[in-house]
Amino acid sequence: MNRAEQLERLRAHSGPWDLLVIGGGATGVGCALDAAARGFQVALIEQHDFGKGTSSRSTKLVHGGVRYLEQGNVALVMEALKERGILRENAPHLVGDLAFVVPNYEWWESPFYGVGLRLYDLLAGKYGFGASKNLSKEETLQRLPTLKQDGLRGGVVYYDGQFDDSRLLIHLAMTATEQGAAMVNYCSAQGLLKTADGMVRGALVRDEETGNGFEIEARVVINATGCFSDGVRRMADESVAPMVAPSQGIHLVFDASFLKGDSAIMVPHTSDGRVMFAIPWHGHTLVGTTDTAISQVSLEPVPMDQEIQFILETSALYLDKPPSRTDILSSWAGIRPLVKAAGGGSTASLSRDHSIHIDPSGLLTIAGGKWTTYRHMAEDCVDQAIVLAGLDDRPCVTRRLRIHGYHHYASKFGHLQVYGSDAIPIQEMARNHPDRGVQLHPDLPYLESEVIWAARWEMARTVEDILARRTRALLLNARAALAMAPRVAELLAGELGLDPAWQTAQVAAFTAVAKRYLPE
Ligand SMILES: Cc1cc2nc3c(=O)[nH]c(=O)nc-3n(C[C@H](O)[C@H](O)[C@H](O)COP(=O)(O)OP(=O)(O)OC[C@H]3O[C@@H](n4cnc5c(N)ncnc54)[C@H](O)[C@@H]3O)c2cc1C
């Protein structure tokens, strides 16, 4: 993915595109990939970097959602379990199995959760990841040696999927370009173009790197801007009623000593009636999340003090060594683009189903859903777009479409597993140029060759792109990421042909963002 080439394709295209997608998160990139794979001419623009929004800030679970089963949403769970299986088939280098243990401290919990999780297994059918089973106290502690032992009776283990969200997104974007889509980051929709009779026919776009504006025409425009959806809808019609109820969720990251072993903890009922996870991720412990209704959306939301406190207090109920504020290596927030319920209610009770909405202007908005179901959401959305734009009725082909980097034995690449088959040229680069094999920070495994690779092939444009989304340094250890920033800026400047002043500005910009990941 080369930005200059992709941008030129956008600008030089003659006549309207079949589809223009606004928004480069899981939903938008999923739609672009689906439509390009059906043979349509597709353009996608993202105002910041791919995944800057919610899609790099998830709990990293590819799951059916045990909680939705409890809410009685069996259809959503079945759909998500099927998509979980499909995703593991198509991107085995990025989606793995993970054992989750529900610890039991009351006599009724083992039979209660045991039965519920058996139903979860059943709903997965042939897409199952492994059978759940009840565990004795000893078996539970074998899996979770750092679990609080006081009053522990046993546990129930079940299996779900885990992934690296922004890495999957980058590989989806690469797959979409391979299928012919034109995908550009740092390009925002500033307004919508309309025909004389008021129908949306494209967007007025700004290249955020140069400030240049231009127009993109399309037969149908898909608004996949997550929690920003209503803002884009208002570009077509100021008077539309909002459809998104944004809700913030946060995560705290600690070192691996807090959760020893290879299993995750699933707490089915926190004091606020939600579920909470503590999961091993990239050699660290990731704990989350919360569900806090918010009124303002932002690209860089900040964890609230009471959310941090809530996660620390809940962790202390289950972990032998309770984490404190000073143990936090990174804390970050994401915003769920939940679709409003007709009668109001809390955001925790709002459906995680996706919603497709067509405004009278013909603007098609897709919002809600889950990362896990992005493929199915895209299929639904493109089916609708075909009807709306009068395009040829071509069937969806993503069910069996392998994602860029597809590799069955990628675990042999160590931390480079997330690149799948691209790990081979990255390793070669490190071998052929010894400097490129240098680790950027002693506490994180990332190599200089990964920076070069991201700049050349993954459309990384800034220090933040590299440290937050191509590698996950910022989300794992914000202080280490800060220390890595100057060298990353230097390497990136070398690749992009930029000067020392650019490097200084990049380090300053990254420092301002990274400070938000370190609670005071
Ligand atoms: C805390 C939390 C935990 C979660 N955990 C999980 C999980 O474990 N598993 C799971 O399956 N799901 C999970 N989800 C849900 C999942 O992350 C989201 O459903 C999904 O990422 C939403 O993707 P999106 O593309 O719709 O939105 P986004 O990722 O936010 O993408 C929208 C994009 O649109 C861009 N944009 C906005 N306006 C414009 C414009 N004018 N021009 C161009 N671009 C624009 C934004 O910059 C943004 O990148 C979680 C969500 C949260 C908040």
The ligand as an SDF file (V2000), in Angstrom:
LIG
                    3D

 53 58  0  0  0  0  0  0  0  0999 V2000
  -13.9000   -0.7150   24.6970 C   0  0  0  0  0  0  0  0  0  0  0  0
  -14.3330   -1.5340   23.5290 C   0  0  0  0  0  0  0  0  0  0  0  0
  -14.0360   -2.8920   23.4740 C   0  0  0  0  0  0  0  0  0  0  0  0
  -14.4530   -3.6470   22.3840 C   0  0  0  0  0  0  0  0  0  0  0  0
  -14.0840   -4.9560   22.3300 N   0  0  0  0  0  0  0  0  0  0  0  0
  -14.4670   -5.7110   21.2830 C   0  0  0  0  0  0  0  0  0  0  0  0
  -14.0300   -7.0560   21.1920 C   0  0  0  0  0  0  0  0  0  0  0  0
  -13.2580   -7.5410   22.0270 O   0  0  0  0  0  0  0  0  0  0  0  0
  -14.4660   -7.7760   20.1460 N   0  0  0  0  0  0  0  0  0  0  0  0
  -15.3000   -7.2790   19.1940 C   0  0  0  0  0  0  0  0  0  0  0  0
  -15.7030   -8.0140   18.2980 O   0  0  0  0  0  0  0  0  0  0  0  0
  -15.7000   -5.9790   19.2180 N   0  0  0  0  0  0  0  0  0  0  0  0
  -15.2830   -5.1960   20.2340 C   0  0  0  0  0  0  0  0  0  0  0  0
  -15.6330   -3.8750   20.2930 N   0  0  0  0  0  0  0  0  0  0  0  0
  -16.4260   -3.3120   19.1910 C   0  0  0  0  0  0  0  0  0  0  0  0
  -15.5660   -2.9370   17.9840 C   0  0  0  0  0  0  0  0  0  0  0  0
  -14.3090   -2.4510   18.3720 O   0  0  0  0  0  0  0  0  0  0  0  0
  -16.3020   -1.8660   17.1670 C   0  0  0  0  0  0  0  0  0  0  0  0
  -17.5960   -2.3280   16.8790 O   0  0  0  0  0  0  0  0  0  0  0  0
  -15.5970   -1.5780   15.8430 C   0  0  0  0  0  0  0  0  0  0  0  0
  -14.2290   -1.3260   16.0220 O   0  0  0  0  0  0  0  0  0  0  0  0
  -16.2410   -0.3350   15.1940 C   0  0  0  0  0  0  0  0  0  0  0  0
  -15.5860   -0.1060   13.9830 O   0  0  0  0  0  0  0  0  0  0  0  0
  -16.0280    1.0860   13.0340 P   0  0  0  0  0  0  0  0  0  0  0  0
  -15.2610    0.9320   11.7850 O   0  0  0  0  0  0  0  0  0  0  0  0
  -17.5110    1.0950   12.9160 O   0  0  0  0  0  0  0  0  0  0  0  0
  -15.6250    2.4120   13.7980 O   0  0  0  0  0  0  0  0  0  0  0  0
  -14.1710    3.0780   13.9040 P   0  0  0  0  0  0  0  0  0  0  0  0
  -13.1180    2.0810   14.1140 O   0  0  0  0  0  0  0  0  0  0  0  0
  -14.2720    4.1590   14.9270 O   0  0  0  0  0  0  0  0  0  0  0  0
  -13.9330    3.7040   12.4650 O   0  0  0  0  0  0  0  0  0  0  0  0
  -14.5560    4.8700   12.0130 C   0  0  0  0  0  0  0  0  0  0  0  0
  -13.5200    5.6740   11.2660 C   0  0  0  0  0  0  0  0  0  0  0  0
  -14.1550    6.7390   10.5680 O   0  0  0  0  0  0  0  0  0  0  0  0
  -13.2190    7.8070   10.4810 C   0  0  0  0  0  0  0  0  0  0  0  0
  -13.9110    9.0410   10.1380 N   0  0  0  0  0  0  0  0  0  0  0  0
  -14.7780    9.7390   10.9050 C   0  0  0  0  0  0  0  0  0  0  0  0
  -15.2010   10.8470   10.2510 N   0  0  0  0  0  0  0  0  0  0  0  0
  -14.5770   10.8540    9.0410 C   0  0  0  0  0  0  0  0  0  0  0  0
  -14.5910   11.7390    7.9170 C   0  0  0  0  0  0  0  0  0  0  0  0
  -15.3290   12.8580    7.9200 N   0  0  0  0  0  0  0  0  0  0  0  0
  -13.8220   11.4270    6.8440 N   0  0  0  0  0  0  0  0  0  0  0  0
  -13.0710   10.2960    6.8110 C   0  0  0  0  0  0  0  0  0  0  0  0
  -13.0190    9.4380    7.8620 N   0  0  0  0  0  0  0  0  0  0  0  0
  -13.7680    9.6960    8.9570 C   0  0  0  0  0  0  0  0  0  0  0  0
  -12.5930    7.8150   11.8740 C   0  0  0  0  0  0  0  0  0  0  0  0
  -11.3620    8.5000   11.8840 O   0  0  0  0  0  0  0  0  0  0  0  0
  -12.4950    6.3320   12.1960 C   0  0  0  0  0  0  0  0  0  0  0  0
  -11.2060    5.7980   11.9240 O   0  0  0  0  0  0  0  0  0  0  0  0
  -15.2070   -3.0630   21.3450 C   0  0  0  0  0  0  0  0  0  0  0  0
  -15.5020   -1.6970   21.4010 C   0  0  0  0  0  0  0  0  0  0  0  0
  -15.0510   -0.9350   22.4720 C   0  0  0  0  0  0  0  0  0  0  0  0
  -15.3280    0.5150   22.5080 C   0  0  0  0  0  0  0  0  0  0  0  0
  1  2  1  0
  2  3  1  0
  2 52  2  0
  3  4  2  0
  4  5  1  0
  4 50  1  0
  5  6  2  0
  6  7  1  0
  6 13  1  0
  7  8  2  0
  7  9  1  0
  9 10  1  0
 10 11  2  0
 10 12  1  0
 12 13  2  0
 13 14  1  0
 14 15  1  0
 14 50  1  0
 15 16  1  0
 16 17  1  0
 16 18  1  0
 18 19  1  0
 18 20  1  0
 20 21  1  0
 20 22  1  0
 22 23  1  0
 23 24  1  0
 24 25  2  0
 24 26  1  0
 24 27  1  0
 27 28  1  0
 28 29  2  0
 28 30  1  0
 28 31  1  0
 31 32  1  0
 32 33  1  0
 33 34  1  0
 33 48  1  0
 34 35  1  0
 35 36  1  0
 35 46  1  0
 36 37  1  0
 36 45  1  0
 37 38  2  0
 38 39  1  0
 39 40  1  0
 39 45  2  0
 40 41  1  0
 40 42  2  0
 42 43  1  0
 43 44  2  0
 44 45  1  0
 46 47  1  0
 46 48  1  0
 48 49  1  0
 50 51  2  0
 51 52  1  0
 52 53  1  0
M  END
$$$$
